[in-house]
Amino acid sequence: MLKPSANIIKTPHLNQYSLVIAVAKRARQISERAEAEGGKLPDKPVDLAVQDFVQDRYRILEPDNLEEL
């Protein structure tokens, strides 16, 4: 299992939970799109999702103060 490290994504304030949730959601999007199109993925969806975040194609947004939610 790939354990994405918070160090590979350039957001120092990011916590590990947010990283795991964001990668999982993006991997699910990738997988569902490939299934709908009937295509085959070159790599595992999690690997592709991590690369999306590393290459800044997607960003993780967190509220500054969780009490404001």
PDB file as gemmi writes it, atoms N, CA and C in Angstrom:
CRYST1    1.000    1.000    1.000  90.00  90.00  90.00 P 1                      
ATOM      1  N   MET A   1       0.841  -1.176   0.000  1.00  0.00           N  
ATOM      2  CA  MET A   1       0.000   0.000   0.000  1.00  0.00           C  
ATOM      3  C   MET A   1       0.887   1.239   0.000  1.00  0.00           C  
ATOM      4  N   LEU A   2       0.518   2.200  -0.813  1.00  0.00           N  
ATOM      5  CA  LEU A   2       1.241   3.463  -0.893  1.00  0.00           C  
ATOM      6  C   LEU A   2       0.800   4.359   0.253  1.00  0.00           C  
ATOM      7  N   LYS A   3       1.764   4.870   1.011  1.00  0.00           N  
ATOM      8  CA  LYS A   3       1.462   5.798   2.092  1.00  0.00           C  
ATOM      9  C   LYS A   3       1.942   7.171   1.664  1.00  0.00           C  
ATOM     10  N   PRO A   4       1.048   7.998   1.132  1.00  0.00           N  
ATOM     11  CA  PRO A   4       1.492   9.324   0.705  1.00  0.00           C  
ATOM     12  C   PRO A   4       1.987  10.141   1.886  1.00  0.00           C  
ATOM     13  N   SER A   5       3.124  10.716   1.735  1.00  0.00           N  
ATOM     14  CA  SER A   5       3.732  11.506   2.790  1.00  0.00           C  
ATOM     15  C   SER A   5       3.348  12.967   2.624  1.00  0.00           C  
ATOM     16  N   ALA A   6       3.103  13.611   3.742  1.00  0.00           N  
ATOM     17  CA  ALA A   6       2.780  15.037   3.703  1.00  0.00           C  
ATOM     18  C   ALA A   6       3.968  15.845   3.193  1.00  0.00           C  
ATOM     19  N   ASN A   7       5.153  15.267   3.217  1.00  0.00           N  
ATOM     20  CA  ASN A   7       6.356  15.972   2.763  1.00  0.00           C  
ATOM     21  C   ASN A   7       6.393  16.142   1.253  1.00  0.00           C  
ATOM     22  N   ILE A   8       5.702  15.277   0.495  1.00  0.00           N  
ATOM     23  CA  ILE A   8       5.769  15.368  -0.955  1.00  0.00           C  
ATOM     24  C   ILE A   8       4.878  16.471  -1.503  1.00  0.00           C  
ATOM     25  N   ILE A   9       3.931  16.911  -0.704  1.00  0.00           N  
ATOM     26  CA  ILE A   9       3.021  17.976  -1.131  1.00  0.00           C  
ATOM     27  C   ILE A   9       3.406  19.235  -0.365  1.00  0.00           C  
ATOM     28  N   LYS A  10       3.576  20.319  -1.072  1.00  0.00           N  
ATOM     29  CA  LYS A  10       4.157  21.530  -0.503  1.00  0.00           C  
ATOM     30  C   LYS A  10       3.145  22.375   0.270  1.00  0.00           C  
ATOM     31  N   THR A  11       2.601  21.826   1.328  1.00  0.00           N  
ATOM     32  CA  THR A  11       1.718  22.575   2.198  1.00  0.00           C  
ATOM     33  C   THR A  11       2.094  22.263   3.645  1.00  0.00           C  
ATOM     34  N   PRO A  12       2.915  23.083   4.255  1.00  0.00           N  
ATOM     35  CA  PRO A  12       3.433  22.780   5.586  1.00  0.00           C  
ATOM     36  C   PRO A  12       2.368  22.706   6.672  1.00  0.00           C  
ATOM     37  N   HIS A  13       1.245  23.392   6.514  1.00  0.00           N  
ATOM     38  CA  HIS A  13       0.205  23.385   7.540  1.00  0.00           C  
ATOM     39  C   HIS A  13      -0.738  22.191   7.412  1.00  0.00           C  
ATOM     40  N   LEU A  14      -0.587  21.406   6.373  1.00  0.00           N  
ATOM     41  CA  LEU A  14      -1.477  20.295   6.084  1.00  0.00           C  
ATOM     42  C   LEU A  14      -1.294  19.161   7.082  1.00  0.00           C  
ATOM     43  N   ASN A  15      -2.417  18.611   7.561  1.00  0.00           N  
ATOM     44  CA  ASN A  15      -2.285  17.462   8.447  1.00  0.00           C  
ATOM     45  C   ASN A  15      -2.454  16.171   7.656  1.00  0.00           C  
ATOM     46  N   GLN A  16      -2.024  15.075   8.218  1.00  0.00           N  
ATOM     47  CA  GLN A  16      -2.012  13.782   7.538  1.00  0.00           C  
ATOM     48  C   GLN A  16      -3.423  13.327   7.162  1.00  0.00           C  
ATOM     49  N   TYR A  17      -4.393  13.579   8.023  1.00  0.00           N  
ATOM     50  CA  TYR A  17      -5.774  13.186   7.756  1.00  0.00           C  
ATOM     51  C   TYR A  17      -6.292  13.850   6.485  1.00  0.00           C  
ATOM     52  N   SER A  18      -6.081  15.129   6.340  1.00  0.00           N  
ATOM     53  CA  SER A  18      -6.535  15.855   5.152  1.00  0.00           C  
ATOM     54  C   SER A  18      -5.888  15.311   3.887  1.00  0.00           C  
ATOM     55  N   LEU A  19      -4.619  14.990   3.979  1.00  0.00           N  
ATOM     56  CA  LEU A  19      -3.902  14.440   2.834  1.00  0.00           C  
ATOM     57  C   LEU A  19      -4.497  13.098   2.408  1.00  0.00           C  
ATOM     58  N   VAL A  20      -4.734  12.219   3.359  1.00  0.00           N  
ATOM     59  CA  VAL A  20      -5.271  10.893   3.046  1.00  0.00           C  
ATOM     60  C   VAL A  20      -6.673  11.003   2.451  1.00  0.00           C  
ATOM     61  N   ILE A  21      -7.510  11.841   3.015  1.00  0.00           N  
ATOM     62  CA  ILE A  21      -8.876  12.014   2.509  1.00  0.00           C  
ATOM     63  C   ILE A  21      -8.855  12.596   1.099  1.00  0.00           C  
ATOM     64  N   ALA A  22      -8.035  13.603   0.872  1.00  0.00           N  
ATOM     65  CA  ALA A  22      -7.968  14.231  -0.450  1.00  0.00           C  
ATOM     66  C   ALA A  22      -7.460  13.256  -1.516  1.00  0.00           C  
ATOM     67  N   VAL A  23      -6.434  12.491  -1.190  1.00  0.00           N  
ATOM     68  CA  VAL A  23      -5.900  11.519  -2.147  1.00  0.00           C  
ATOM     69  C   VAL A  23      -6.945  10.433  -2.430  1.00  0.00           C  
ATOM     70  N   ALA A  24      -7.642   9.981  -1.402  1.00  0.00           N  
ATOM     71  CA  ALA A  24      -8.663   8.951  -1.588  1.00  0.00           C  
ATOM     72  C   ALA A  24      -9.802   9.451  -2.476  1.00  0.00           C  
ATOM     73  N   LYS A  25     -10.244  10.682  -2.248  1.00  0.00           N  
ATOM     74  CA  LYS A  25     -11.322  11.239  -3.072  1.00  0.00           C  
ATOM     75  C   LYS A  25     -10.884  11.399  -4.526  1.00  0.00           C  
ATOM     76  N   ARG A  26      -9.667  11.884  -4.717  1.00  0.00           N  
ATOM     77  CA  ARG A  26      -9.166  12.054  -6.089  1.00  0.00           C  
ATOM     78  C   ARG A  26      -8.981  10.702  -6.769  1.00  0.00           C  
ATOM     79  N   ALA A  27      -8.493   9.705  -6.037  1.00  0.00           N  
ATOM     80  CA  ALA A  27      -8.317   8.369  -6.605  1.00  0.00           C  
ATOM     81  C   ALA A  27      -9.667   7.780  -7.017  1.00  0.00           C  
ATOM     82  N   ARG A  28     -10.687   8.013  -6.228  1.00  0.00           N  
ATOM     83  CA  ARG A  28     -12.025   7.528  -6.575  1.00  0.00           C  
ATOM     84  C   ARG A  28     -12.534   8.205  -7.845  1.00  0.00           C  
ATOM     85  N   GLN A  29     -12.300   9.514  -7.972  1.00  0.00           N  
ATOM     86  CA  GLN A  29     -12.700  10.224  -9.198  1.00  0.00           C  
ATOM     87  C   GLN A  29     -12.006   9.631 -10.414  1.00  0.00           C  
ATOM     88  N   ILE A  30     -10.720   9.390 -10.300  1.00  0.00           N  
ATOM     89  CA  ILE A  30      -9.938   8.831 -11.406  1.00  0.00           C  
ATOM     90  C   ILE A  30     -10.474   7.453 -11.787  1.00  0.00           C  
ATOM     91  N   SER A  31     -10.727   6.632 -10.790  1.00  0.00           N  
ATOM     92  CA  SER A  31     -11.209   5.276 -11.023  1.00  0.00           C  
ATOM     93  C   SER A  31     -12.593   5.274 -11.669  1.00  0.00           C  
ATOM     94  N   GLU A  32     -13.486   6.109 -11.168  1.00  0.00           N  
ATOM     95  CA  GLU A  32     -14.842   6.171 -11.716  1.00  0.00           C  
ATOM     96  C   GLU A  32     -14.841   6.688 -13.155  1.00  0.00           C  
ATOM     97  N   ARG A  33     -14.000   7.668 -13.444  1.00  0.00           N  
ATOM     98  CA  ARG A  33     -13.925   8.192 -14.804  1.00  0.00           C  
ATOM     99  C   ARG A  33     -13.404   7.127 -15.774  1.00  0.00           C  
ATOM    100  N   ALA A  34     -12.380   6.402 -15.369  1.00  0.00           N  
ATOM    101  CA  ALA A  34     -11.818   5.345 -16.215  1.00  0.00           C  
ATOM    102  C   ALA A  34     -12.851   4.244 -16.462  1.00  0.00           C  
ATOM    103  N   GLU A  35     -13.612   3.907 -15.434  1.00  0.00           N  
ATOM    104  CA  GLU A  35     -14.635   2.875 -15.578  1.00  0.00           C  
ATOM    105  C   GLU A  35     -15.752   3.337 -16.507  1.00  0.00           C  
ATOM    106  N   ALA A  36     -16.161   4.588 -16.385  1.00  0.00           N  
ATOM    107  CA  ALA A  36     -17.228   5.126 -17.231  1.00  0.00           C  
ATOM    108  C   ALA A  36     -16.800   5.195 -18.695  1.00  0.00           C  
ATOM    109  N   GLU A  37     -15.534   5.504 -18.923  1.00  0.00           N  
ATOM    110  CA  GLU A  37     -15.017   5.608 -20.288  1.00  0.00           C  
ATOM    111  C   GLU A  37     -14.580   4.259 -20.846  1.00  0.00           C  
ATOM    112  N   GLY A  38     -14.544   3.248 -19.989  1.00  0.00           N  
ATOM    113  CA  GLY A  38     -14.125   1.927 -20.439  1.00  0.00           C  
ATOM    114  C   GLY A  38     -12.650   1.821 -20.726  1.00  0.00           C  
ATOM    115  N   GLY A  39     -11.874   2.754 -20.204  1.00  0.00           N  
ATOM    116  CA  GLY A  39     -10.431   2.766 -20.445  1.00  0.00           C  
ATOM    117  C   GLY A  39      -9.671   2.014 -19.378  1.00  0.00           C  
ATOM    118  N   LYS A  40      -8.402   1.855 -19.619  1.00  0.00           N  
ATOM    119  CA  LYS A  40      -7.524   1.184 -18.673  1.00  0.00           C  
ATOM    120  C   LYS A  40      -6.501   2.196 -18.169  1.00  0.00           C  
ATOM    121  N   LEU A  41      -6.282   2.192 -16.878  1.00  0.00           N  
ATOM    122  CA  LEU A  41      -5.351   3.139 -16.277  1.00  0.00           C  
ATOM    123  C   LEU A  41      -3.917   2.650 -16.394  1.00  0.00           C  
ATOM    124  N   PRO A  42      -2.963   3.572 -16.636  1.00  0.00           N  
ATOM    125  CA  PRO A  42      -1.559   3.176 -16.736  1.00  0.00           C  
ATOM    126  C   PRO A  42      -0.961   2.796 -15.376  1.00  0.00           C  
ATOM    127  N   ASP A  43      -1.472   3.382 -14.302  1.00  0.00           N  
ATOM    128  CA  ASP A  43      -1.002   3.126 -12.938  1.00  0.00           C  
ATOM    129  C   ASP A  43      -2.212   2.972 -12.030  1.00  0.00           C  
ATOM    130  N   LYS A  44      -1.940   2.681 -10.767  1.00  0.00           N  
ATOM    131  CA  LYS A  44      -3.014   2.582  -9.793  1.00  0.00           C  
ATOM    132  C   LYS A  44      -3.604   3.969  -9.558  1.00  0.00           C  
ATOM    133  N   PRO A  45      -4.920   4.041  -9.267  1.00  0.00           N  
ATOM    134  CA  PRO A  45      -5.556   5.347  -9.054  1.00  0.00           C  
ATOM    135  C   PRO A  45      -4.919   6.160  -7.938  1.00  0.00           C  
ATOM    136  N   VAL A  46      -4.456   5.515  -6.876  1.00  0.00           N  
ATOM    137  CA  VAL A  46      -3.830   6.254  -5.775  1.00  0.00           C  
ATOM    138  C   VAL A  46      -2.518   6.884  -6.236  1.00  0.00           C  
ATOM    139  N   ASP A  47      -1.743   6.147  -7.011  1.00  0.00           N  
ATOM    140  CA  ASP A  47      -0.496   6.707  -7.543  1.00  0.00           C  
ATOM    141  C   ASP A  47      -0.776   7.926  -8.413  1.00  0.00           C  
ATOM    142  N   LEU A  48      -1.785   7.826  -9.258  1.00  0.00           N  
ATOM    143  CA  LEU A  48      -2.148   8.952 -10.130  1.00  0.00           C  
ATOM    144  C   LEU A  48      -2.649  10.137  -9.317  1.00  0.00           C  
ATOM    145  N   ALA A  49      -3.412   9.868  -8.258  1.00  0.00           N  
ATOM    146  CA  ALA A  49      -3.926  10.945  -7.409  1.00  0.00           C  
ATOM    147  C   ALA A  49      -2.797  11.669  -6.697  1.00  0.00           C  
ATOM    148  N   VAL A  50      -1.845  10.924  -6.164  1.00  0.00           N  
ATOM    149  CA  VAL A  50      -0.702  11.547  -5.490  1.00  0.00           C  
ATOM    150  C   VAL A  50       0.058  12.427  -6.472  1.00  0.00           C  
ATOM    151  N   GLN A  51       0.260  11.945  -7.685  1.00  0.00           N  
ATOM    152  CA  GLN A  51       0.971  12.727  -8.697  1.00  0.00           C  
ATOM    153  C   GLN A  51       0.215  14.010  -9.043  1.00  0.00           C  
ATOM    154  N   ASP A  52      -1.121  13.957  -9.050  1.00  0.00           N  
ATOM    155  CA  ASP A  52      -1.904  15.169  -9.296  1.00  0.00           C  
ATOM    156  C   ASP A  52      -1.607  16.239  -8.253  1.00  0.00           C  
ATOM    157  N   PHE A  53      -1.505  15.828  -6.990  1.00  0.00           N  
ATOM    158  CA  PHE A  53      -1.215  16.792  -5.926  1.00  0.00           C  
ATOM    159  C   PHE A  53       0.241  17.255  -5.959  1.00  0.00           C  
ATOM    160  N   VAL A  54       1.156  16.360  -6.249  1.00  0.00           N  
ATOM    161  CA  VAL A  54       2.574  16.715  -6.309  1.00  0.00           C  
ATOM    162  C   VAL A  54       2.824  17.725  -7.423  1.00  0.00           C  
ATOM    163  N   GLN A  55       2.165  17.535  -8.552  1.00  0.00           N  
ATOM    164  CA  GLN A  55       2.366  18.411  -9.704  1.00  0.00           C  
ATOM    165  C   GLN A  55       1.431  19.625  -9.686  1.00  0.00           C  
ATOM    166  N   ASP A  56       0.778  19.868  -8.567  1.00  0.00           N  
ATOM    167  CA  ASP A  56      -0.112  21.034  -8.363  1.00  0.00           C  
ATOM    168  C   ASP A  56      -1.268  21.097  -9.345  1.00  0.00           C  
ATOM    169  N   ARG A  57      -1.731  19.972  -9.825  1.00  0.00           N  
ATOM    170  CA  ARG A  57      -2.941  19.963 -10.651  1.00  0.00           C  
ATOM    171  C   ARG A  57      -4.182  20.074  -9.769  1.00  0.00           C  
ATOM    172  N   TYR A  58      -4.041  19.642  -8.519  1.00  0.00           N  
ATOM    173  CA  TYR A  58      -5.107  19.744  -7.526  1.00  0.00           C  
ATOM    174  C   TYR A  58      -4.484  20.250  -6.241  1.00  0.00           C  
ATOM    175  N   ARG A  59      -5.287  20.952  -5.448  1.00  0.00           N  
ATOM    176  CA  ARG A  59      -4.810  21.480  -4.174  1.00  0.00           C  
ATOM    177  C   ARG A  59      -5.788  21.104  -3.072  1.00  0.00           C  
ATOM    178  N   ILE A  60      -5.257  21.007  -1.889  1.00  0.00           N  
ATOM    179  CA  ILE A  60      -6.065  20.694  -0.721  1.00  0.00           C  
ATOM    180  C   ILE A  60      -6.320  22.004   0.014  1.00  0.00           C  
ATOM    181  N   LEU A  61      -7.578  22.337   0.174  1.00  0.00           N  
ATOM    182  CA  LEU A  61      -7.942  23.564   0.870  1.00  0.00           C  
ATOM    183  C   LEU A  61      -8.518  23.209   2.234  1.00  0.00           C  
ATOM    184  N   GLU A  62      -7.982  23.825   3.265  1.00  0.00           N  
ATOM    185  CA  GLU A  62      -8.472  23.628   4.615  1.00  0.00           C  
ATOM    186  C   GLU A  62      -8.864  24.981   5.190  1.00  0.00           C  
ATOM    187  N   PRO A  63      -9.924  25.018   5.970  1.00  0.00           N  
ATOM    188  CA  PRO A  63     -10.273  26.290   6.624  1.00  0.00           C  
ATOM    189  C   PRO A  63      -9.201  26.660   7.641  1.00  0.00           C  
ATOM    190  N   ASP A  64      -8.992  27.949   7.820  1.00  0.00           N  
ATOM    191  CA  ASP A  64      -7.976  28.408   8.765  1.00  0.00           C  
ATOM    192  C   ASP A  64      -8.370  28.068  10.200  1.00  0.00           C  
ATOM    193  N   ASN A  65      -9.641  28.223  10.492  1.00  0.00           N  
ATOM    194  CA  ASN A  65     -10.107  27.969  11.841  1.00  0.00           C  
ATOM    195  C   ASN A  65     -11.286  26.998  11.759  1.00  0.00           C  
ATOM    196  N   LEU A  66     -11.115  25.814  12.266  1.00  0.00           N  
ATOM    197  CA  LEU A  66     -12.175  24.804  12.180  1.00  0.00           C  
ATOM    198  C   LEU A  66     -13.398  25.151  13.009  1.00  0.00           C  
ATOM    199  N   GLU A  67     -13.260  26.031  13.995  1.00  0.00           N  
ATOM    200  CA  GLU A  67     -14.392  26.429  14.808  1.00  0.00           C  
ATOM    201  C   GLU A  67     -15.376  27.295  14.037  1.00  0.00           C  
ATOM    202  N   GLU A  68     -14.949  27.890  12.950  1.00  0.00           N  
ATOM    203  CA  GLU A  68     -15.824  28.742  12.143  1.00  0.00           C  
ATOM    204  C   GLU A  68     -16.819  27.935  11.334  1.00  0.00           C  
ATOM    205  N   LEU A  69     -16.605  26.634  11.194  1.00  0.00           N  
ATOM    206  CA  LEU A  69     -17.510  25.786  10.431  1.00  0.00           C  
ATOM    207  C   LEU A  69     -18.724  25.575  11.244  1.00  0.00           C  
TER     208      LEU A  69                                                      
END                                                                             
